Each structure stands twice: as C-alpha cells, then as structure tokens.
Amino acid sequence: MRLARLPLAALFLFAAVAARADGTLACPDLAGARQVGNCPTDADFAAQMDALCGDDAMCLDNFKIVKQVRNVALWETPDGAFSGYISCALPPDGVPAAKLEGLYLIRKEMTGVTCLYSGNVKMSYRTKETCGLPDGRAARSGEGALRVDCRADPKACVVTCK
C-alpha cells in the first residue's frame, strides 16, 4: 500500500520544488490544508496531568490551562511545505477559510517563514537557505524577525530564498 502512495508523494514533492524554481516562496492559500494529527482527547489530557502531577493538587488545578495550551493538532498544506500546530478549538472549516494577514521571517540556524492568518492560524516553512523580502531586506542570525503586513495585498507575503 505504501508503494501505491509513492507516485503521489513524488508528484507533491515535484510540485513543491517546481513552485520554487525561481526562488520565490509565497504564503499558501489554506483552502487545501488538511489536519494530519489528531486532537488530544480528555483521556490524553488526564494521562498527561497524572504523569506530570501525580497527587499534587496545585498542579492539577492547572488542568484547564494545560488543556488550552496543548489542545492543538498538526495541519499542513497539500504539498507538505508549510505546517503548523493549530488549536482544536477552531472548527475544522476555520483553517481553510482563514485569510492571510502577514508573515514574519527569522534566521537562526535555519530560516523560518511563518505565515499569519485570521483566527490565530500560523503555518511555517523552514529551510537552510537564506531568505529575504523582495525589497532586499534579509533575515540574519541574531536579529529580530522581519514582519510584513499583507492584509491590504496578500501578494506582498512573498520571500525569495537562495
């Protein structure tokens, strides 16, 4: 069964590489995004809290906070290039409907391109390449993130990687 998926996986990989042939990377439309990880159940949270807290009542009081922070599932774009942990409190149709609002670009050991969408949805792409904005600004190690507001023009959420 895995072999049957191989040509499809190769097609997605080729599409991702072909989309970047000129080095330009745009924030994706999330219409085709899919959830690839499961949302944790109450039993999962209870087991985590039991393992972390044991009989510590103060720790157990933080159950709601832990559940709020860890109630996420992994989502990715159809080509697998962008992914993000998104709150399970957001309805599943909320992710594909999310509107692009901005991006930020940061460089540490790798370059991170994070696209920001409505509903607190964030999708990230990581690469060893050096990436910059069309105006020539580039992300450099040790400096803060470069931010772009794309609400007025979603096509402005583009970076070039080399």
N, C-alpha and C positions, 0 to 999 in steps of 0.2 A: 504494500500500500504506500510506503514511503517513496518508492521509485516512481509511482504514478504522480506524485506531487512534485518531483524533481523538475520536470519541464516547466511547470507553472512557477515554481520558485525561481528558476533561471530567467524566466520572462520578466518577473518583477524586478530581479536584480539588474537585468539589462535595461529596463525602463528607468530605474533609478540612476544608473550610470549615464544613460543617454540624455536624461533631463539635465545633467550637469556637465555635458560635453564642453560647454563654453565657460565652465567655472562658476556660473551663476546659480544661486540657490534661493528659491522663493519660499516663503511660508505657505504651507499647503492649505487647500480648501479641505475642510474636515467632513465633507459630505460622504466620503467613502471610508472614514475612520471606523475602526472596529475595536471592540473590547476583546483583549486576548488573555486577560487574567480574571479570575473570579473575585467578586466582592466577598469579604470575610463575613462569616455568619456570627450570630451571637455566641454559638458554641466555640467558635475560633477565638473570639474576644475573651470569653470566660476562661479558656485554657491558657491564653497568654497572661491574663491577670493572675491566675492561680500560680503559674510558673514564676512570674515576676514578684508577686506579693506574698504568697503563702498566706499566713494569718494576720498580716499587717493591715489593720483596719484603715489607717490613714492612706495607705497605698490603694486599697480597694475603693476608697472614696473617689479616686481619680479615674474610675472606670469610664465615666461619660467623656472625660477629656481625651483619654486614650482612644476610645471608640471614634471620636470626632476626627482625631489626627490620623488614625490608621485605617479609617474606613475608605480605602481607595482601591482602585483596580487599574491594571496596566492597559492602556489603549495605544494603538499605533495606526499610522497611515497605511493605505493599501500596499505601498511599496516597501514598508517597514523602515523607511529612512528616519521618520520622526516618531517619537514615542513619548508618553507621559503618564504619570500616575494621577488619575482624576477621581475626585470624590464620588463615592457611590450614592451620595445624597442627590446628585444631579441626575435627573431622569435620563435614561439611555438615549432618547432622541434629542437631548440637550447638547450633546457633544457634536453630532453632525450639523446642528443648527447654529453652533457658536460662530460669532462674527470676529474676524481678525481685528485686533486693536493696536498691536505693536509688536516689537521684537527687542530683544537685547542680545548683545554679543559680548562674550567674555573669553579671555585667554588665560589658561593656567598651564597645566601640562598638555592639555588639548584645547581646542576651540569649541565653545558651546554656543549654539544658535538656539535661542528659546523664543518661540512664537507665542504671543499672548492673545487670548481670545476672550470674548464675553463669557460670563459665568465662571470666572476664575479657572478657565481651562488653559493649560500650558503644555505645549508639545516641543520637545527638544531634539536637536540633531548634534552629534558630536563628531569631530574629525581631528586628525593630527595636522591637517592643513592650516595655513594661516588665512584667516578670512577678514574681509573688510567691507565697508559700506561703499556704495557707488561714488560718494563724494571724496573717497580716498582715505578716510579715517579707518584705521585698522585696530583690532583688539590686540593688546600687548600684555604680556605677563606682568603681574603686579599692579596693573592699572585697573580702575573701575570698569564696569560694563558700559558699553556704548548702547544707548537707547534710541529707538525710533518710534514715533507715534504714527500709526498707519490708519487711524480712523477715517481721516479725510481721503486718503488714497491708499487702498490696500496694496497696490502695485509698488508702493515705496518700501514694503517689507521684503527686501532683497539684499543678499550679500554675495560677494564674489570670493571664491576660495581658490588658493594656489598651493 
